[in-house]
Amino acid sequence: MSETDHEISRRELIVSSAFVPLAALTASAQNAETALTPAQIKTLAAFVERLIPGDELGPSAAEAGAHVYIDRALAGPNAGEKQAFVEGLASLDAFAKSSQDAAFADLPPEKRDALIAAMERGTAAGFTNAPQFFSRLRRLTLEGMFGDPYYGGNRNFAGWDLIRYPGPRLAVSADEQRMDKLPAPNRRSAYGPQYGR
C-alpha cells in the first residue's frame, strides 16, 4: 500500500466530523433512560406545570411532557447538570416542607406559585442558588414545551399548536406564504411523523 492510500482528504474529514455530533445527539435523544427518580420527576412535573399551566388555549408544560424532555436531557447531553438538578429539586422540596409543611408536588397550585415566585426573587429561605436554579429550569421547560417532539417534550405538538408554528417543511408554496391566513400545521417532527404523539 502506498502512503496516499491512508490519507484522508480535508473534505472527508470535515464531512465526517460534522456528522459525529449529530449522530451522538440523535442517539441520546432516542435514549429513553431516565436520570431522575420517580419522586424527583413528580416534583419536576409539578414545577413545570406551574410555569406553563394548562388553560383553554392548551395543555400545561407537564401535560406536554416538558419534564420528560428535561429528564432525558439530564440522562444524555446535559448529564453534567444532573447533580445540580438533584440538589435543586431536594432544596425545593425542603423549602416547601419548611414553609408549607408539605412536599412541593403535594401543594395546591397557588402555594406552588408563591414558592416559585420566592425562588425567582431569591427570597426562598435556606434555598441557596434558587434564582439560578429557577432560571435554568425555566429555560429547559421552554425547550421541552416548544422544541421538536423527537426529544421527549411537546407531546402531540401542543407547544407548536399554542404558538401556531406549522412545523418544519422542506418547501413552502406561494399559497402557504400568504399573510392573510395561517399555514396549516403539518404536525410532523423533523425526524419523522412517528415522533410527538
N, C-alpha and C positions, 0 to 999 in steps of 0.2 A: 504494500500500500504506500502511496506517496503521501507526502506531508499535506497536500491540498485536500486529500480525502477526509481529513479530520477537521478542516477549517469550517467554521460556520460564518455565513455572511452576516453583516451588520443588520440587514433587513430581517433575516431569520431570527436573530437574537432579539430584536425589538418586538417582532410579532409574537414570539413565544413568551417573552416576559410580560407582554400586555395581557395574555390570557391566563397566566398563573393566578394573579389576584382575583380575576373574575371567577375562575374555577373554584378558588378557595371560598369566596363569598357565596357562590351558588351552593357549594356543598354544605356550608354552615347554615344557610337559610333552610335547606331541606332537612337538616339535622333536627329531629324533634326532641332532643334531650332537653331536660329542664335543669335550671341552675338553682332554683329556689324550692323550699319545702312547701307542702300544701298550706301550712299556716302562713308562711310568708307570702304566697301567692294570693291568699284570701285578703291579707292586709293590703297588698299592692292593688288588687282589683277594687277594693273599697276606696282606695285613694284615687285611682284614675277615673272611677265612676263619678266622683265629685268634681274632678277637674273639667270633665265634659259630661254633664248629666244628660240623660235622655229627656226628650220633650216631644211636642207634636211635630217637630221638624225631623227627628230621627233618634236613633238609639244612643245610649251612653257609650263612652270610650270602653268601658268594661264589656258591654254587650257587643261591641265591635271587635273585641279581642286585643285591645292595646296592651293589656297585661301579659297576654301570650307572646306578643312581639317582644316586649321587654325581657321576659323570662328567656326566650330563645336567644336574644342578643347577648344576655349575660352568660349563656351557656356556650356561645360561639365567639363572634368578633369582639364583644365587649367583656370578655371573661376577666380582664384585668380590673374591671369595676365591681365585680361580684362582691368582694369583701366589704367595700364601702356601702353597697346597697343592702347587704345583710345587716350591717351595723346601723344604717339609716332606718330600715324598717323596724329593727329592735328598739331604736331610740323613739321612733314614732309611737310604737305600742306602749313603751314605758311612759312617755309623756301623756298618752291617753289615759292610762291606768292611774297615774298620779294626779291628774287634774279632773278626770271624769269617772274614775272607779270602774272602767270597763276597757276592754281591748278596742282599738280603733275601728275594726270591722264590725263590732257589735253596737256602735253608737248610732243614733239616728242621724240623718243627713245634716241637719242644722248644726249639730255638735261637731261632726266631722269637718264641716266648712269652717267653723270657728278655730279648730286646731290647725287646719291647713293655712288659714289666714295668719295665725300666730307664727307658724313656721316661716311663711314668706316674709313677715316683718322682722323676724329674728327675736321674737319675744317668747318663744316656747321654752319654758323653764327647764333647765337640765338637758336640753337638746342642742349640743354643740354642732355647728355647721348646718343648722336647719335651713337657712336660706339657700345655701349651695345645694343641699340635697333636694329641696323643693324645685329649684331651677332645673337641675339635671333630670329629675323625674318628670317635670312638666315637658321638657324638650322631648324625651323619649315617648311620652304619652302622645304628643302631637305626631311624632313619626309613626307610631303604631296606629293612630286613628286615620291618618291621611296618606300613609305610604302604600306601596304596592302590596296587595294581599298575599303575595307569594311569601312574604316574610313573617306571616302569622297574625298580623292585625288587619284592620279594615275589612272585617268579615262581612260578606255579602255586599261589598263595595259601599258600605254605609257612609264612610267618610267622603268618598268621591261623590256620592249622591248628595250629601249635605252641602258641599261646595260647588256642586254641579260641574265637576270635572268629568268629561266624557270618557276618559281613559286614553291609553296610548294608541296611536294609529300610525301606520306606515305611510299612508297618504290621506289627504283630505280633499274632498271635492269642492268645487266652487259653491255648491249649494250649502255645504257644511260650514263654509266660511262666512255666510251671511250674518250680519249683525242684528237683524230683526227677529231672529229666532235662535233658540238654544240647540246645539247639536245633540242628536240622540246618543245616549250613553251606549257604549259597546260592551260594558260590563265584562271586561277581559283584562287579566293581568298581562304584563309584558312577557311573562313566562308561559302563558297559555291559559285557555279557558277553564282548566280544572282547578285553578287557584282562586281563592277568595270566597268560596262557598262553604 
